[in-house]
């Protein structure tokens, strides 16, 4: 599980509190000031973002820990046999043409999976072959 307050430039979830759930792998967003539930974080295709075995969420520091507006995550995939490190950033996909019911913020996901060898994958759904 991870809890983080987002930066001011994190798309529709700017100044929100994100709560990652280990069991479901979903990330819930809450208003950072009223603490009311906003929505679950979604992929650009409007499906719920799911991170198997989500462990932590944290932002960079604009120095050695990466950009301050990039959300980093770690997860224990394959029943915590393997580790997953990735980033979540606001997508550049426009939501202006979507209906208001489908306007949850799409976020782009970049995954680096480390098992026996290291490889870089870019996905919107979390399956690394």
C-alpha positions in Angstrom: 0.0 0.0 0.0 1.2 3.5 -0.7 -0.1 6.9 0.1 1.1 10.1 -1.5 -0.1 13.7 -2.0 0.3 14.6 -5.7 2.0 17.6 -7.1 0.2 20.7 -8.6 0.9 19.5 -12.1 -0.4 15.9 -12.1 -3.2 16.3 -14.5 -6.8 15.8 -13.3 -5.4 14.4 -10.0 -3.3 17.5 -9.1 -3.3 18.2 -5.4 -5.0 14.9 -4.7 -4.2 12.2 -2.2 -3.5 8.9 -3.9 -4.0 5.7 -1.9 -2.7 2.5 -3.4 -4.3 -0.8 -2.4 -2.0 -3.9 -2.1 -4.8 -6.5 -2.5 -6.7 -5.0 -5.4 -3.8 -3.1 -7.0 -6.1 -0.1 -7.6 -5.1 3.5 -6.8 -7.9 5.6 -5.3 -7.8 9.4 -5.6 -9.1 11.7 -2.9 -9.4 15.5 -2.9 -6.4 16.8 -1.0 -8.4 19.5 0.8 -11.9 18.1 1.4 -10.7 14.4 1.6 -13.7 13.3 -0.5 -13.3 10.4 -3.0 -12.7 11.6 -6.5 -12.2 8.4 -8.6 -9.9 5.4 -9.2 -6.9 6.1 -11.4 -7.5 4.9 -14.9 -5.4 4.0 -18.0 -5.7 6.1 -21.2 -8.2 3.5 -22.5 -10.4 4.3 -19.5 -9.8 0.9 -17.9 -9.0 0.9 -14.2 -5.2 1.0 -13.6 -4.2 -2.2 -11.8 -0.7 -2.9 -10.4 -0.4 -6.4 -9.1 1.2 -6.5 -5.6 1.5 -2.7 -5.3 4.0 -1.9 -2.5 4.7 1.8 -2.6 4.0 5.2 -4.3 6.4 8.1 -4.2 7.3 11.2 -6.2 10.8 12.2 -7.3 12.6 15.2 -5.9 13.8 17.0 -9.1 17.3 15.7 -8.3 18.7 12.2 -8.1 15.3 10.7 -7.2 13.8 11.8 -10.6 11.3 14.4 -11.7 9.1 15.8 -9.0 6.0 15.4 -11.2 6.7 11.7 -11.8 5.0 9.1 -9.6 7.2 6.1 -9.0 5.9 2.8 -7.8 7.2 -0.6 -6.7 5.3 -3.8 -6.6 5.8 -7.5 -5.8 4.5 -9.3 -8.8 4.0 -13.1 -9.3 3.1 -13.6 -5.6 6.0 -11.3 -4.6 8.5 -13.5 -6.3 9.6 -10.7 -8.7 9.9 -7.0 -8.2 8.5 -4.3 -10.4 9.5 -0.7 -10.6 7.7 1.9 -12.7 6.5 5.4 -13.2 3.1 6.9 -13.6 2.7 10.3 -15.3 -0.3 12.3 -16.6 -1.1 11.3 -20.1 -1.0 13.7 -23.0 -4.2 12.1 -24.3 -6.9 14.7 -24.5 -10.1 14.0 -22.6 -12.0 16.9 -24.2 -13.8 14.6 -26.6 -14.8 12.1 -24.0 -18.2 12.3 -22.2 -18.1 13.7 -18.7 -18.9 10.3 -17.3 -15.7 8.9 -18.8 -13.4 11.7 -17.9 -11.3 10.1 -15.1 -7.7 11.1 -15.7 -5.8 8.8 -18.0 -2.2 8.3 -16.9 0.7 6.9 -18.8 2.6 4.0 -17.3 6.2 3.1 -17.8 7.3 -0.2 -16.3 10.8 -1.6 -15.6 10.6 -5.2 -14.7 13.5 -6.9 -13.0 13.6 -10.7 -12.8 16.6 -12.6 -14.1 17.4 -9.9 -16.6 16.4 -6.3 -16.8 14.1 -4.9 -19.5 12.1 -1.9 -20.2 8.4 -2.1 -21.1 5.9 0.6 -21.8 2.3 -0.5 -21.1 -1.1 0.8 -20.3 -2.1 -2.6 -19.0 0.3 -4.4 -16.7 1.4 -7.5 -18.5 5.1 -7.9 -19.3 6.0 -10.8 -21.6 
